[in-house]
Amino acid sequence: MPVTHNSYFEGAVQSVDSSRHGRKFSVGIMSEGTHHFSTGAAERMTVISGLLCVKVDGTSDWIFYPAGTNFEVAANSGFDAKATGDTAYQCEYI
């Protein structure tokens, strides 16, 4: 199982990614701040611990996602995510 470490936004977001049964996924931690992510593939983001406030590209509403909830983002799109403290997440490429 190859695992790749990723670091974004000067280390404010770090993740490891891998694949299982042909499906790519990553898990990571987002530090306090607001970050914009672009998507190549469609994604399902699940908040594992903490809280994210998210605005998907093309929308005007910020929506809160506490631990145990998820949201989906279309391929070739993006989203802004605000974390008020360290927040753990899982990203599945769907």
Helices and strands as residue ranges (DSSP letters): E 4-8, G 9-11, E 13-20, E 23-30, E 33-38, E 43-49, E 51-56, E 63-66, E 70-73, E 78-83, E 87-93
